[in-house]
Amino acid sequence: MKKDLVIIGGGPAGLAAALAAYEAGVKEVLILERDLELGGILNQCIHNGFGLHTFKEELTGPEYAARYIERVKQTKIEYLLDTMVVDIDQSKNVTAMNREQGIIQIEAKAIILAMGCRERTRGALNIPGYRPAGIYTAGTAQYYVNIKGKLPGREVVILGSGDIGLIMARRMTLEGAKVKLVAEIMPKSGGLKRNIVQCLDDFHIPLLLNHTVVDIHGKERLCGVTIAKVDESLKPILETQEYIPCDTLLLSVGLIPENELSAGLGIQFDPKTSLPVVDDHLQTSHPGVFACGNVLHVHDLVDHVSKEADKAGAFAAAYISQPEAEK
Ligand SMILES: Cc1cc2nc3c(=O)[nH]c(=O)nc-3n(C[C@H](O)[C@H](O)[C@H](O)COP(=O)(O)OP(=O)(O)OC[C@H]3O[C@@H](n4cnc5c(N)ncnc54)[C@H](O)[C@@H]3O)c2cc1C
């Protein structure tokens, strides 16, 4: 199969990039999305707070995504769902697979990387203790509550005060769980001020700054965690250890851009940030391969993702229309 533009990821970045490229005249645009629906992480973010910049109104995540999905459906932009991209080669051949078609090979004139990011897990933190049930990333807990309708636990400690953790503190409370505290290793929260007020202060959930989890208790199911204050070099101060009974620990300790495909292609990464290097046109070190959204760097607001993706789509369109000799 041949396409002008292949977009990997059908989240807000992929959707906005597809529309911008299509509106700039690219005829054959194909979005490849591994999930069963377009919309990316927005589908599970049922709280409001999205779209204040783009639409001048406060939308939920699914409402924000729907505005783009409806526009995509009114165009000739194609998309394949439940389709996982597994490789991109030097000649911009994309290999993907799904249940119906098996392995699919697509020859693209240009590619936009829009794979988003995933959450850092306990493995990335090295917290000692057993591996009992009851430890989730905040986004996984959000998926269970908002998509599957299941409450992952009743007595909750949250490690990390990023926005996802703050939002889940409120969500779990609204669903009847007791959120005992949010522990943050740094001297200030990494979350938006509005989320600290609306998700913690309004529900009287304590935020313990300069604190971390130093031990996990329980064999089959989590029964408690030990927290401790940390010193200036972020080392736990043993005398401050405190045992907190709980059956659930949610981790909100950062996001990692999903760059395995980008690394496989061999694009250049910044040695300090480990993020893809792009030029003023959001083009990676591989000509004709562009990147936008959370795969490029983690964005707090989806409005900024859409804006960046608009540009990536337009730049990809300009690249595709260039004569071969000038590429
Ligand atoms: C829990 C949470 C709460 C948030 N709250 C807010 C908020 O209140 N307000 C706000 O403005 N912003 C919020 N954000 C931020 C905003 O949602 C993100 O910045 C935005 O969704 C990023 O868009 P993206 O398209 O880059 O990534 P994503 O939305 O993650 O989309 C990436 C897509 O790529 C797909 N994909 C990845 N790899 C492959 C592959 N190999 N093959 C095929 N498909 C692939 C994924 O399945 C996914 O659908 C929140 C984010 C999270 C996680």
The ligand as an ORCA input file, in Angstrom:
! r2SCAN-3c Opt
* xyz 0 1
  C      -4.493     11.420     33.097
  C      -4.274     12.647     32.270
  C      -4.967     13.806     32.570
  C      -4.826     14.948     31.768
  N      -5.556     16.058     32.066
  C      -5.502     17.144     31.232
  C      -6.357     18.291     31.454
  O      -7.109     18.356     32.421
  N      -6.303     19.310     30.559
  C      -5.471     19.266     29.471
  O      -5.486     20.200     28.654
  N      -4.626     18.212     29.261
  C      -4.618     17.147     30.099
  N      -3.809     16.059     29.880
  C      -2.812     16.122     28.801
  C      -3.314     15.694     27.431
  O      -4.315     14.720     27.559
  C      -2.146     15.114     26.645
  O      -1.172     16.122     26.584
  C      -2.552     14.693     25.222
  O      -3.509     13.662     25.272
  C      -1.332     14.178     24.430
  O      -1.741     13.862     23.116
  P      -0.913     12.860     22.184
  O      -1.734     12.671     20.955
  O       0.471     13.338     22.047
  O      -0.831     11.498     23.009
  P      -1.944     10.421     23.392
  O      -3.225     11.055     23.779
  O      -1.286      9.536     24.383
  O      -2.164      9.615     22.027
  C      -1.160      8.789     21.462
  C      -1.837      7.684     20.687
  O      -0.844      6.941     19.979
  C      -1.209      5.572     20.013
  N       0.003      4.764     19.763
  C       1.152      4.747     20.487
  N       2.043      3.880     19.955
  C       1.448      3.339     18.862
  C       1.860      2.363     17.894
  N       3.070      1.782     17.939
  N       0.991      2.029     16.903
  C      -0.243      2.618     16.832
  N      -0.682      3.539     17.730
  C       0.150      3.896     18.725
  C      -1.785      5.388     21.408
  O      -2.621      4.260     21.487
  C      -2.559      6.695     21.592
  O      -3.900      6.592     21.181
  C      -3.932     14.922     30.668
  C      -3.205     13.751     30.389
  C      -3.366     12.627     31.178
  C      -2.559     11.385     30.854
*
